[in-house]
Amino acid sequence: MRRWFLAAALVCAGCREAEPPKKSEAAAPKQVEYFHVDPATAATVSGTIVFRGTRPAKQVISMDADAGCQAMHAGKPVSDDAVITGKTGGLANAFVYIQSGLEGKKFEPPKESVLLDQKGCMFLPRVIGLRAGETMAIKNSDSVSHNIHPMPQNNREWNEQQSPGTPDAEHKFARTEVMIPVKCNVHAWMHAWIGVVDHPYFAVTGADGAFSWKDVPPGDYTVAVWHEKLGEHKQTVHVDAGGRAAVDFSYQ
């Protein structure tokens, strides 16, 4: 009997459950290295976009489909002004940006959001720019319902109903895209355009047509400008360290 217990003990000595292999510690997430411009070499790029042609005739918007929209304008006509210029011919609502030359540089994303309002049954502003991954807040300042419907090609399409008094909606675009058309599925005359880039060197012009970017790293760039009716222009520009470069565009 003693021999049987001894043999059983020897056999069972190898019956212990094998210890599970120790899990390797999860690798720490790799920190993103953002590009920072050297203040000693930072440059400025500025310019003006002008329109020298004949402005198209104003197109009056019919808001007959919504009495609430009509009431907001107290019976005054509202026009769809795609081409707006200032006293010296500056072109408003042009989206200008560095199109190439910044490859390999990753810029820290902004923390603030960009606002697109719906006011007077129109999108305000008509053209906006933001960074990929930046928050876009959508506000309804009207007493009627709206529907915001961006139609991107390189991002996810979505549309959202927004009733009066509801909190601002928030959305992001993950990838760059110039430009994303926006419509309202409730009011066919409402349009806007969104430019999404991955760097801080962009602008939407006012009536003076001017833009200016500070802290631009020296290099060779392609600067592009887009307008909803007049199309796109491009120029190459060399930016010296600590210098000032001018890029002007003219539409006919």
trRosetta pair geometry for C-beta under 8 A, 3 or more apart (Angstrom, degrees):
i j d omega theta_ij theta_ji phi_ij phi_ji
1 4 5.6 -52 -153 30 35 113
1 5 6.7 31 152 -15 66 102
2 5 5.9 -54 -152 37 34 108
2 6 6.3 35 151 -20 66 107
3 6 5.6 -57 -149 37 33 113
3 7 6.3 33 155 -20 67 104
4 7 5.9 -54 -149 35 30 109
4 8 6.3 29 153 -18 64 108
5 8 5.7 -55 -146 38 32 112
5 9 6.2 34 154 -23 65 106
6 9 5.7 -54 -150 34 30 112
6 10 6.5 30 153 -19 63 104
7 10 5.7 -55 -152 34 33 111
7 11 6.4 30 153 -17 66 105
8 11 5.8 -54 -148 37 32 109
8 12 6.1 22 158 -12 67 111
9 12 6.0 -60 -141 44 28 104
9 13 6.5 48 153 -42 61 96
10 13 5.7 -39 -156 7 31 119
11 14 6.9 -71 -179 35 39 97
11 15 7.1 40 133 -33 69 112
12 15 4.5 -48 -152 19 57 126
13 16 7.5 -23 176 -17 37 101
32 106 6.6 -103 178 121 108 145
33 106 7.2 100 86 58 59 120
34 106 5.7 -103 -120 103 54 86
34 107 6.2 59 -161 -151 100 24
34 108 4.3 20 -141 -56 160 84
35 105 4.0 -19 -19 -160 167 90
35 106 5.8 135 -8 54 95 48
35 107 5.9 -52 53 -80 96 60
35 217 7.8 -57 158 -40 125 146
37 41 7.4 -132 179 76 83 85
37 42 4.8 79 146 -94 125 102
37 215 4.7 148 60 -179 156 91
37 216 7.3 158 -119 133 149 3
37 217 5.1 -144 -119 -69 96 84
38 41 4.6 42 82 27 110 101
38 42 6.6 -162 84 -40 50 79
38 217 7.6 77 25 -118 79 90
39 42 5.4 -33 -136 -1 35 122
39 215 7.9 -41 -105 -117 61 93
40 241 7.7 4 123 175 72 113
40 242 7.0 -46 157 -69 48 114
41 217 6.9 34 110 -144 110 64
41 218 5.4 -79 166 -10 110 113
41 241 3.9 -55 -147 -150 91 101
41 242 5.7 -86 -140 -39 36 78
42 214 7.1 37 158 166 120 74
42 215 4.5 -36 -155 -126 130 52
42 216 6.7 113 -165 45 69 40
42 217 7.1 -49 -110 -87 58 44
42 242 6.9 53 62 -92 44 53
43 216 4.8 -56 73 71 84 93
43 217 7.4 42 21 159 95 6
43 218 5.8 97 -17 -79 129 69
43 239 4.8 164 84 176 158 109
43 240 6.5 136 -99 75 141 50
43 241 6.7 -134 -54 -145 108 20
43 242 6.1 -61 -84 -13 76 3
43 243 5.0 -1 -128 58 118 60
43 244 6.7 -172 -171 -78 87 33
43 245 6.6 40 154 -2 130 99
44 212 6.7 -5 -175 -171 103 95
44 213 6.9 167 -154 85 56 53
44 214 5.4 -18 -105 -109 88 60
44 216 6.6 136 -101 18 16 108
44 243 7.7 -124 38 111 69 43
44 244 4.8 -9 66 -116 101 79
44 245 7.3 178 92 28 53 64
45 98 7.9 85 73 -71 161 109
45 201 7.3 38 55 -154 130 122
45 212 7.4 168 91 -152 47 49
45 213 4.9 0 58 54 91 102
45 216 5.1 36 -6 -15 106 165
45 221 7.7 -36 -97 55 160 150
45 223 7.3 -170 166 -83 140 141
45 237 6.9 111 -133 111 121 151
45 239 6.2 -58 -70 -100 108 127
45 244 7.8 168 -83 -161 33 51
45 245 4.9 -16 -109 69 78 99
45 246 7.8 170 -157 -87 58 20
45 247 6.3 13 -177 4 101 113
46 210 7.2 4 -177 -173 100 91
46 211 6.5 -173 -147 97 62 55
46 212 3.8 -2 -106 -108 106 82
46 213 7.1 -173 -73 22 60 58
46 244 7.3 -17 19 -169 103 96
46 245 7.8 149 25 83 57 53
46 246 6.2 -29 76 -112 71 65
46 247 7.6 170 93 33 24 74
47 96 7.5 -143 70 177 114 160
47 210 7.4 -179 99 -145 35 58
47 211 6.1 -4 59 57 72 88
47 212 7.9 159 15 -80 47 58
47 223 7.7 116 14 136 151 157
47 246 5.5 123 -89 -171 82 64
47 247 4.0 -74 -56 75 150 60
47 248 4.7 -161 -161 -75 102 51
47 249 6.9 72 145 -4 131 78
48 90 6.3 -84 -167 -113 104 93
48 208 7.4 -79 -131 143 106 77
48 209 4.8 66 -170 111 80 104
48 210 5.0 -29 -100 -94 82 65
48 211 7.6 167 -89 17 36 69
48 248 5.2 3 53 -126 75 94
48 249 7.6 -148 100 39 46 64
49 90 7.0 79 76 -158 61 66
49 91 4.7 -72 119 50 98 109
49 94 4.6 -82 96 65 163 163
49 96 6.4 -163 -42 -59 132 131
49 205 5.6 -122 42 -44 119 166
49 209 4.4 -137 66 -168 64 102
49 211 7.5 34 -8 -4 100 109
49 225 5.5 163 -100 -157 135 158
49 227 8.0 166 164 -57 143 122
49 248 7.5 178 -78 -162 39 57
49 249 4.6 -4 -115 66 78 106
49 250 7.8 -177 -157 -78 50 31
49 251 7.3 34 178 -11 91 102
50 85 7.8 61 -157 -139 62 113
50 88 7.5 -72 -118 123 118 80
50 89 4.3 40 -161 123 107 105
50 90 5.8 -60 -101 -96 72 36
50 91 5.9 154 -136 -16 16 93
50 209 5.4 96 -76 144 55 174
50 248 7.6 5 4 -177 101 100
50 249 7.3 173 26 92 61 59
50 250 5.3 -12 66 -114 93 73
50 251 7.1 -160 98 29 46 73
51 55 7.4 78 125 -82 136 81
51 83 6.5 142 -150 -167 170 110
51 85 5.2 -113 49 -87 119 126
51 89 5.9 -153 57 -176 58 82
51 90 7.9 31 12 132 81 12
51 91 4.4 103 -29 -80 101 109
51 209 7.8 -164 -8 -91 78 138
51 230 7.1 -123 -111 -83 110 159
51 250 7.8 155 -95 -163 22 57
51 251 4.7 -21 -112 69 70 107
52 89 6.3 26 -82 -161 58 139
52 250 5.8 17 -10 -176 119 105
52 251 6.9 174 21 85 72 50
52 252 5.4 -27 70 -109 99 58
53 251 6.5 -66 1 127 110 82
53 252 4.8 94 -61 161 102 41
55 83 5.3 -171 -141 105 84 125
55 85 6.6 -124 -82 9 124 120
56 59 7.9 -4 127 -30 113 96
56 82 7.2 8 53 56 129 106
56 83 5.8 110 25 25 93 131
56 229 7.4 -108 3 175 140 155
58 79 4.1 -25 -178 -154 114 147
58 80 7.7 143 -171 52 69 52
58 81 6.3 -28 -124 -86 91 83
59 79 6.1 125 68 -161 43 82
59 80 4.6 -31 78 51 104 101
60 77 5.0 -46 -137 -170 116 119
60 78 7.1 109 -157 72 66 43
60 79 5.4 -53 -95 -97 50 74
60 80 7.8 152 -128 4 4 80
61 77 7.9 142 44 -176 66 72
61 78 4.8 -37 47 91 113 95
61 79 6.6 167 -7 -119 85 18
61 80 5.3 105 -60 -42 102 95
61 189 4.7 98 -146 -170 118 158
62 65 7.6 83 123 -9 89 86
62 189 7.6 169 54 -56 55 142
63 66 5.8 -62 177 56 87 85
63 69 4.3 -127 -172 108 130 118
63 70 4.8 173 102 -70 114 74
63 73 7.3 119 30 22 154 132
63 78 6.8 44 -26 36 124 126
63 121 6.3 97 -127 97 131 157
63 187 7.7 -3 -128 -146 85 118
63 189 7.3 -88 -83 30 74 146
64 70 7.1 51 -96 -66 33 131
65 69 7.9 18 73 37 71 132
65 187 7.2 165 81 -120 123 70
65 188 7.8 64 28 14 159 99
66 69 4.1 62 94 8 114 110
66 70 6.8 170 95 -12 61 83
66 121 6.8 163 82 -113 140 148
66 144 6.2 73 -179 -159 131 165
66 186 7.7 61 -73 149 140 100
66 187 6.3 -50 -5 -96 145 105
67 70 5.4 -54 -149 37 38 115
67 71 6.2 42 153 -25 69 104
68 71 5.8 -52 -149 31 30 113
68 72 6.9 38 152 -27 61 100
68 121 7.8 136 104 -62 84 124
68 142 7.5 100 140 168 117 112
68 143 6.0 -137 -168 89 122 94
68 144 4.0 140 104 -65 146 124
69 72 5.8 -48 -157 22 35 115
69 73 7.4 12 155 -1 62 104
69 120 7.7 83 -153 173 78 46
69 121 3.7 29 -131 -43 113 159
69 142 7.7 -4 -96 -156 72 143
69 144 6.3 -62 -54 21 76 157
69 187 6.6 117 -72 -112 156 139
70 73 6.5 -76 -162 44 34 96
70 75 7.1 38 172 -82 90 48
71 74 7.2 32 -174 -75 41 43
72 120 5.2 -179 135 -127 134 61
72 121 6.4 155 46 -4 146 100
72 142 6.9 -46 -83 -133 151 100
72 143 7.6 174 -76 29 109 100
73 76 5.0 -118 160 56 93 83
73 77 7.9 -143 148 39 138 1
73 78 5.5 -92 -115 -48 161 113
73 120 6.5 82 -67 -158 91 102
78 120 7.5 168 -115 156 145 115
78 122 7.4 -148 178 -55 139 127
80 189 6.5 -126 -77 -171 126 104
80 191 8.0 55 -150 30 119 115
81 84 5.2 69 141 -68 119 97
82 93 7.9 -123 -171 88 47 147
82 228 5.7 -114 -159 84 108 116
82 229 4.5 95 138 -33 133 132
83 91 7.4 -52 -156 -140 76 96
83 227 7.9 55 -102 169 78 131
83 229 5.8 -79 -56 59 96 144
83 230 7.1 94 -100 -41 108 111
84 91 7.5 113 77 -161 56 52
84 92 4.1 -33 88 50 107 122
84 93 6.2 79 38 7 110 113
84 207 6.4 -75 137 -104 103 85
85 89 5.6 -25 -173 -147 128 34
85 90 6.2 146 -159 71 70 45
85 91 5.8 -32 -101 -95 81 52
85 92 6.9 -159 -87 1 27 87
85 207 6.8 93 166 -157 24 78
85 209 7.7 2 -139 -51 72 115
86 89 7.0 -34 66 39 72 16
86 90 4.0 8 30 49 117 103
86 92 7.0 109 -38 -44 87 99
86 206 7.6 53 -58 125 128 77
86 207 3.5 115 -73 151 99 89
86 208 5.1 6 -1 -81 168 40
86 209 6.6 -130 18 -13 116 89
87 90 8.0 18 45 18 51 97
87 207 8.0 61 -3 144 65 114
88 208 7.2 29 47 -141 111 68
88 209 7.9 -116 85 24 93 119
89 209 7.2 -22 110 -11 59 149
90 205 6.9 -146 170 165 101 126
90 206 7.5 17 133 95 133 62
90 207 5.7 94 88 147 113 44
90 208 4.2 55 49 174 179 23
90 209 2.7 -149 -158 -1 82 100
90 210 6.6 -41 -134 -24 136 71
91 94 5.1 59 111 -30 109 126
91 205 6.3 61 92 93 67 146
91 209 4.7 67 33 -104 56 111
91 227 6.7 -45 156 -97 136 143
91 230 7.6 -55 -155 22 151 157
91 251 6.3 59 -65 24 156 125
92 205 5.7 -146 -130 107 37 88
92 206 5.6 -19 -118 178 95 28
92 207 4.7 -18 -63 -83 119 50
92 209 7.0 -94 -59 -72 45 63
93 125 7.6 -173 -106 166 93 108
93 126 5.3 -15 -123 79 134 119
93 127 4.5 127 -157 9 83 128
93 204 6.5 -6 -129 -175 39 100
93 205 6.8 -67 9 65 17 79
93 227 7.0 93 107 -135 81 85
93 228 7.2 -31 136 4 118 108
94 127 7.7 110 -9 88 5 168
94 204 7.2 159 73 -153 39 54
94 205 4.6 11 48 22 90 122
94 209 7.0 34 24 -136 130 76
94 225 5.3 9 168 -175 117 109
94 226 6.9 157 -165 74 68 41
94 227 4.8 -38 -109 -79 83 97
94 249 7.8 -168 168 77 157 137
95 127 5.7 -135 -56 172 101 130
95 129 5.9 143 -139 -70 106 113
95 178 6.8 -166 117 -150 138 110
95 179 6.4 131 36 -89 157 122
95 193 7.3 -116 -29 114 137 119
95 195 4.4 149 -168 -36 148 150
95 202 7.0 -2 -175 -174 84 107
95 203 7.7 172 -149 87 47 41
95 204 5.6 -22 -97 -99 67 75
95 225 7.0 156 81 -156 45 56
95 226 4.7 -15 61 58 98 98
95 227 7.6 172 20 -75 71 46
96 202 6.8 167 91 -154 50 59
96 203 5.4 -11 61 59 94 87
96 204 7.9 162 20 -92 72 27
96 205 6.7 57 -2 -40 114 103
96 211 5.2 -152 65 6 137 166
96 223 6.8 18 -177 175 95 100
96 224 7.1 -176 -145 96 56 44
96 225 4.3 -16 -98 -102 86 87
96 226 7.7 -176 -75 19 42 63
96 249 7.6 -168 -105 7 124 140
97 129 7.2 169 -71 -137 121 143
97 178 6.9 -141 41 -94 143 152
97 195 6.6 -171 -30 159 142 140
97 197 5.3 -167 -164 -64 147 155
97 201 6.4 116 -156 110 65 72
97 202 3.7 -4 -102 -107 100 93
97 203 7.5 172 -74 19 64 55
97 223 7.3 -179 94 -152 28 66
97 224 6.2 -17 63 62 74 84
97 225 8.0 144 16 -90 58 45
98 101 6.1 -88 180 52 114 110
98 102 5.9 84 120 -21 132 121
98 197 7.9 111 59 -169 71 149
98 199 6.5 -42 62 80 116 138
98 201 4.3 24 1 101 117 129
98 202 7.3 -109 17 -66 68 69
98 213 7.8 -50 -33 12 111 173
98 216 7.9 150 -61 -134 145 117
98 221 5.2 -55 -144 -167 106 132
98 222 7.3 111 -166 75 61 52
98 223 5.8 -44 -102 -100 55 69
98 224 8.0 101 -151 19 12 77
99 221 7.8 126 45 175 63 85
99 222 4.6 -55 64 101 103 101
99 223 6.7 147 5 -127 89 15
99 224 4.1 56 -44 -4 130 118
99 234 6.7 -50 21 -124 151 111
100 103 7.0 -1 -159 -32 76 103
100 221 6.8 164 85 -155 54 59
100 222 4.4 29 44 33 94 113
101 219 5.4 145 177 123 108 122
101 220 5.8 -144 -123 97 120 51
101 221 3.5 -107 24 -105 166 66
101 222 6.2 166 -25 14 107 65
102 105 4.9 -82 -180 47 80 119
102 199 5.2 -8 137 -63 167 160
102 201 7.4 171 -55 29 147 130
102 217 7.9 119 -114 44 84 116
102 219 7.9 136 -80 80 55 155
102 221 7.5 29 -36 -113 80 106
105 199 7.2 49 97 -101 109 122
105 217 7.3 -169 -100 19 162 150
106 198 7.9 -53 -130 158 60 114
107 131 7.8 -108 88 -138 116 139
107 198 7.0 147 35 148 102 68
107 199 5.1 109 2 -123 143 64
107 200 6.0 -144 165 -16 159 91
109 131 5.9 177 -138 115 80 139
109 132 7.9 -95 -109 83 113 62
109 133 5.1 -65 -121 97 148 123
109 134 6.2 -167 -170 -72 102 77
110 131 5.9 131 15 22 101 139
110 134 5.6 23 57 -113 98 118
110 200 7.7 107 -50 -97 112 103
113 134 7.0 153 -124 165 49 86
113 135 3.9 -52 -110 92 101 104
113 136 6.6 159 -172 -102 93 15
113 137 4.7 72 139 -20 138 104
113 170 7.1 -70 -132 -129 147 105
114 128 5.8 136 159 173 129 129
114 129 7.7 -137 -131 85 159 40
114 130 4.4 -123 5 -87 152 120
114 134 6.4 57 -5 131 107 122
114 135 7.3 168 22 94 67 55
114 136 5.2 -29 69 -112 93 70
114 137 7.1 179 81 23 38 75
115 136 7.8 151 -95 -165 18 61
115 137 5.0 -26 -105 71 68 102
115 138 7.9 151 -158 -90 56 25
115 139 6.2 3 -164 -3 104 118
115 168 7.9 -63 -127 -142 92 142
116 123 6.4 -16 -178 -164 100 100
116 124 7.6 151 -165 79 53 41
116 125 7.5 -88 -121 39 67 60
116 128 5.9 -111 -84 -6 97 156
116 136 6.1 17 -2 178 111 107
116 137 7.2 174 27 86 67 50
116 138 5.2 -19 71 -109 98 71
116 139 7.3 172 86 22 46 74
116 148 7.4 108 108 -130 130 144
116 182 7.8 -47 -173 137 154 174
116 192 6.5 111 -153 150 124 168
116 194 7.8 -48 -76 -85 142 111
117 123 7.4 140 80 -161 50 49
117 124 4.6 -26 70 70 101 93
117 125 8.0 66 33 -16 89 45
117 138 7.9 162 -90 -160 27 48
117 139 4.7 -22 -113 68 72 107
117 140 7.9 154 -162 -90 61 18
117 141 5.5 14 -172 -9 110 119
118 121 7.4 14 174 -115 89 25
118 122 7.4 169 -154 77 55 30
118 123 6.2 -31 -100 -99 67 56
118 124 7.5 161 -94 22 18 80
118 138 7.5 34 -19 179 103 87
118 139 6.8 -162 21 95 73 57
118 140 4.9 -15 58 -116 118 61
118 141 6.4 178 77 26 57 74
118 142 5.8 -68 120 -1 93 112
118 146 4.6 -83 172 -7 165 173
118 148 7.3 -129 -57 -68 129 104
118 162 7.1 139 23 81 146 134
118 184 7.4 104 -126 -90 129 135
118 190 7.5 17 -134 -153 100 146
119 122 6.5 -35 74 60 59 78
119 124 5.1 -33 37 18 109 132
119 141 4.3 3 -93 62 91 127
119 142 6.3 176 -119 -53 36 85
120 124 7.8 63 37 -30 101 127
120 142 7.1 -156 -26 -89 18 108
121 142 6.3 84 -59 -104 61 155
121 144 6.9 10 -82 56 100 131
121 146 7.8 179 -124 -91 60 111
121 187 5.5 -163 -168 -140 103 172
121 189 7.8 49 142 72 104 108
121 190 6.6 -115 167 -72 66 116
122 126 7.9 -37 165 -83 105 85
122 190 6.1 -172 -126 -117 37 87
123 126 6.2 107 92 -109 95 46
123 182 6.6 111 -103 98 166 124
123 184 7.5 -175 -51 -38 103 111
123 190 5.5 111 -24 -175 92 95
123 191 6.7 -111 23 88 128 24
123 192 3.7 -94 119 -53 157 120
125 128 5.5 130 65 -66 105 86
125 192 7.5 113 102 -137 51 113
125 204 6.9 122 123 123 152 157
126 191 7.4 32 -153 98 89 76
126 192 5.7 -155 -161 -119 40 72
126 193 7.1 22 147 22 70 84
127 179 7.8 -47 -139 -146 99 142
127 192 7.0 179 -78 -167 34 73
127 193 5.0 -10 -113 65 79 97
127 194 7.9 177 -157 -80 53 30
127 195 7.3 29 -179 -9 94 104
127 204 5.0 171 105 -137 103 128
127 228 7.4 -146 -77 -35 119 113
128 136 7.7 117 114 -130 144 116
128 192 7.1 11 5 173 97 118
128 193 7.7 171 28 88 59 53
128 194 5.6 -14 69 -114 89 71
128 195 7.3 -160 100 29 44 75
128 204 6.5 -64 -116 -39 28 154
129 194 7.5 144 -98 -165 32 56
129 195 4.4 -23 -109 69 83 104
129 196 7.7 175 -157 -77 61 30
129 197 7.0 -2 -170 11 107 105
129 202 4.7 -150 173 125 153 127
129 203 7.0 -128 26 -117 153 6
129 204 5.5 -176 -8 -39 106 99
130 134 4.5 -141 173 77 106 130
130 136 5.9 -136 -7 -75 171 99
130 173 7.4 120 86 33 114 112
130 194 7.0 -24 22 -167 102 101
130 195 7.6 146 24 82 54 59
130 196 6.0 -18 74 -109 77 70
131 134 4.1 93 59 -24 83 124
131 196 7.2 74 -176 -158 12 70
131 197 6.4 -53 -114 77 56 63
131 198 6.5 85 -159 -123 84 31
131 199 7.5 174 -119 28 104 12
131 200 7.2 -25 -77 -83 124 58
132 173 6.1 -86 -125 101 61 83
132 174 6.3 29 -171 161 98 25
132 175 5.8 3 -131 -136 128 11
132 176 5.4 -67 -57 -62 126 64
132 196 5.5 86 -75 168 70 106
132 197 7.1 -107 -22 108 88 18
132 198 4.9 -15 18 -90 121 80
133 172 5.8 15 -145 -174 29 128
133 173 7.7 -80 -34 76 30 51
133 174 6.5 50 -72 -126 70 46
134 172 6.7 165 73 -131 29 93
135 170 5.4 -18 -164 -164 109 108
135 171 7.6 131 -154 69 60 28
135 172 5.8 -52 -97 -77 48 94
136 170 7.0 150 76 -154 47 55
136 171 5.3 -27 62 68 99 78
136 172 6.8 156 11 -91 84 40
136 173 7.4 36 -8 -11 127 92
136 194 7.5 -12 -107 -133 157 140
137 168 4.6 12 -174 161 103 136
137 169 7.2 147 -159 77 52 45
137 170 5.5 -23 -100 -97 65 78
138 148 5.3 -90 -158 -7 152 167
138 160 7.4 126 74 73 153 128
138 162 6.6 -132 123 -67 113 158
138 168 6.2 154 67 -167 43 78
138 169 4.4 -15 56 60 106 97
138 170 7.4 -166 14 -75 79 29
138 171 7.0 22 -15 10 116 105
139 168 4.9 -34 -85 -107 74 100
140 145 7.6 -14 -156 -138 154 38
140 146 5.4 -176 -115 27 114 116
140 162 4.4 175 -41 131 133 118
140 163 7.1 165 79 94 163 19
140 164 6.1 -126 125 -104 122 43
140 165 7.8 -52 88 4 109 27
140 166 6.5 41 39 47 126 90
142 146 6.6 96 45 -35 129 115
142 164 6.3 -97 99 -99 60 98
143 164 5.1 31 -145 -113 35 152
144 164 6.5 72 10 -53 9 113
144 186 7.9 -177 141 136 108 146
145 161 6.4 -3 -179 -172 117 95
145 162 6.8 161 -158 83 69 47
145 163 4.9 -30 -105 -109 97 58
145 164 6.7 -92 -70 -22 55 75
145 186 6.2 174 105 -92 86 167
146 161 7.7 160 91 -156 41 51
146 162 5.2 -15 66 62 85 98
146 184 5.4 -64 -165 -139 90 127
146 186 5.8 -140 -136 39 40 133
146 187 7.0 -45 -124 12 82 112
146 190 7.4 -55 -146 81 113 176
147 159 6.0 30 169 172 101 106
147 160 6.9 178 -153 86 65 35
147 161 5.1 -29 -100 -100 88 59
147 162 7.0 165 -92 16 34 76
147 184 5.3 121 63 -162 69 68
147 185 4.1 -45 92 41 142 93
147 186 4.8 129 9 -16 103 96
148 159 6.6 -173 93 -148 46 64
148 160 5.7 -8 55 56 89 85
148 162 6.5 27 -5 -5 100 124
148 169 7.3 -164 39 60 136 144
148 182 6.5 -16 -165 -171 83 114
148 184 6.5 -30 -89 -99 42 73
149 158 7.7 -143 -134 106 54 43
149 159 3.5 1 -105 -110 87 113
149 160 7.9 175 -75 18 59 52
149 182 6.7 144 76 -161 48 63
149 183 5.2 -30 69 68 105 75
149 184 6.8 147 15 -106 96 22
149 185 5.3 78 -24 -36 142 98
150 155 7.8 -16 125 86 129 122
150 157 6.8 -153 96 -137 74 62
150 158 6.7 23 49 54 93 71
150 159 7.6 -174 28 -83 53 66
150 171 8.0 -170 11 111 137 155
150 180 5.2 15 -166 154 109 123
150 181 7.4 149 -151 89 57 41
150 182 4.8 -31 -93 -99 66 86
150 194 6.4 -24 -123 20 125 136
151 157 5.9 20 -128 -125 46 114
151 180 6.9 165 65 -173 48 78
151 181 5.3 -18 52 73 104 90
151 182 7.3 176 9 -92 76 35
151 183 7.1 18 -16 10 117 100
152 155 3.9 -2 111 51 162 92
152 156 7.2 41 57 57 126 22
152 157 6.0 -161 41 -79 77 71
152 173 6.9 148 -78 -132 158 120
152 177 5.5 54 -149 128 110 170
152 180 4.5 -28 -88 -122 83 115
153 177 6.6 163 52 -142 78 128
153 180 8.0 -155 9 -106 70 77
154 175 5.0 -109 140 101 104 127
154 176 7.1 -19 108 82 147 49
154 177 4.4 -179 51 -85 116 116
155 173 4.7 -40 -121 -150 160 93
155 174 6.2 153 -127 38 96 77
155 175 5.5 -167 -79 47 84 92
155 177 5.8 -107 -15 -8 107 147
155 180 7.0 -26 37 -97 126 138
155 196 7.3 56 -42 36 143 163
156 174 7.5 56 0 11 98 112
158 171 6.9 -165 66 -128 142 143
159 185 6.2 59 -178 -21 145 130
160 169 5.6 134 115 -138 153 166
160 171 7.9 -169 -5 -52 143 130
162 166 5.8 -144 -163 60 72 129
162 169 6.1 -104 -92 -19 121 124
163 166 4.9 92 63 -25 78 122
166 169 7.9 26 118 -46 115 85
173 177 6.7 -103 171 29 140 113
173 180 7.2 -143 -104 -30 152 158
173 194 7.4 153 -29 132 151 135
173 196 4.6 -84 94 -106 142 157
175 196 7.2 86 102 116 42 135
176 196 5.3 -169 -139 111 42 87
176 197 5.5 40 -132 -123 108 35
176 198 5.2 -72 -65 -27 118 96
177 180 5.4 63 112 -54 122 99
177 194 7.9 41 90 101 99 91
177 195 7.8 -152 97 -149 56 41
177 196 4.8 30 44 49 72 111
178 195 4.7 26 -115 -138 88 90
178 196 7.0 -149 -61 44 64 55
178 197 6.9 23 -55 -66 115 88
178 224 7.7 118 118 97 156 132
178 226 6.1 177 166 -16 109 156
179 193 4.5 15 159 -179 134 112
179 194 6.5 146 -172 68 80 38
179 195 5.2 -49 -112 -80 85 75
179 226 5.8 177 -37 129 120 153
179 228 7.7 -82 70 -88 159 78
180 193 6.7 148 71 -161 49 58
180 194 4.3 -22 59 62 106 97
180 195 7.6 -176 14 -74 80 27
180 196 6.7 34 -12 -8 121 108
181 191 7.0 -36 -165 -158 92 98
181 192 7.8 139 -164 81 47 45
181 193 5.9 -29 -103 -104 50 78
182 191 6.7 134 78 -164 66 48
182 192 4.1 -18 62 65 122 88
182 193 6.6 -161 13 -77 90 27
182 194 6.2 71 -34 -16 119 103
183 188 7.5 -4 -172 -143 116 45
183 190 6.5 118 -161 90 54 77
183 191 5.9 -16 -99 -103 69 67
184 187 4.7 10 95 51 130 80
184 188 7.6 -122 75 -70 81 18
184 190 3.8 23 12 69 121 133
187 190 4.6 67 92 -9 105 114
193 228 5.9 -165 -27 -81 150 113
195 202 6.4 -161 115 -177 129 145
195 204 7.7 167 26 -72 126 97
195 226 7.1 154 -90 51 128 134
197 201 7.7 -91 125 64 150 62
197 202 5.1 149 26 -42 146 142
199 202 7.5 124 84 -21 75 96
200 213 7.6 144 115 -145 84 111
201 213 4.7 39 -133 -138 86 158
201 216 6.3 73 -101 -104 134 100
203 211 3.9 158 71 -135 152 120
203 212 7.7 73 -59 32 160 37
203 213 7.3 -140 -32 -61 117 91
205 208 7.4 -129 -177 72 96 59
205 209 5.0 20 179 -137 142 35
205 210 6.6 136 -138 46 99 30
205 211 5.8 -82 -87 -51 87 99
206 209 7.5 -97 74 -33 51 26
206 210 7.4 -19 48 43 88 76
213 216 5.4 76 115 -57 111 113
216 239 5.8 -79 118 -173 122 162
216 245 7.9 -82 80 33 148 115
217 239 7.7 105 103 98 40 133
218 239 5.2 -156 -136 108 51 87
218 240 5.8 -16 -130 174 116 19
218 241 4.2 -49 -50 -72 148 63
218 242 7.7 -20 -63 1 117 51
218 243 7.4 78 -106 24 102 99
219 238 7.9 -126 123 -147 28 56
219 239 5.8 8 49 53 50 103
220 236 6.7 5 -179 -175 94 103
220 237 7.4 174 -152 87 54 41
220 238 5.3 -22 -102 -103 79 71
220 239 7.5 -173 -81 18 29 76
221 236 7.0 165 88 -152 42 58
221 237 5.5 -17 63 60 90 86
221 239 6.5 25 3 -10 113 116
222 234 5.6 -3 -176 -170 103 114
222 235 7.3 162 -153 83 58 33
222 236 5.5 -36 -96 -95 67 69
222 237 8.0 143 -102 17 21 74
223 234 7.0 155 81 -154 45 60
223 235 5.4 -16 59 63 93 86
223 236 7.8 154 15 -104 74 19
223 237 5.8 14 -5 6 117 121
223 247 4.8 36 63 171 157 166
224 232 6.0 -3 -174 -170 107 106
224 233 7.0 167 -152 87 60 45
224 234 4.7 -23 -99 -99 81 83
225 232 6.8 165 84 -148 48 58
225 233 5.2 -2 53 55 96 90
225 234 7.9 -175 19 -78 65 40
225 249 5.0 -114 23 1 151 172
226 231 7.6 -84 -143 155 59 29
226 232 4.9 -15 -101 -97 72 89
227 230 4.0 12 82 48 130 98
227 231 6.5 3 58 41 84 28
227 232 7.7 177 21 -75 63 44
227 251 6.9 -30 25 -73 153 156
230 251 4.6 3 -177 -148 146 148
233 249 5.0 142 83 -146 144 124
233 251 7.3 -140 -28 -78 134 81
235 247 5.4 169 80 -152 137 106
235 249 7.1 -146 -17 -81 125 90
237 245 5.2 116 168 162 124 137
237 247 5.1 -76 -61 -77 147 114
238 245 7.1 -170 84 -112 44 139
239 243 6.4 -178 -173 67 60 107
239 245 4.8 -93 -103 -15 76 144
240 243 3.5 60 68 -7 98 143
240 245 7.5 144 16 -58 73 103
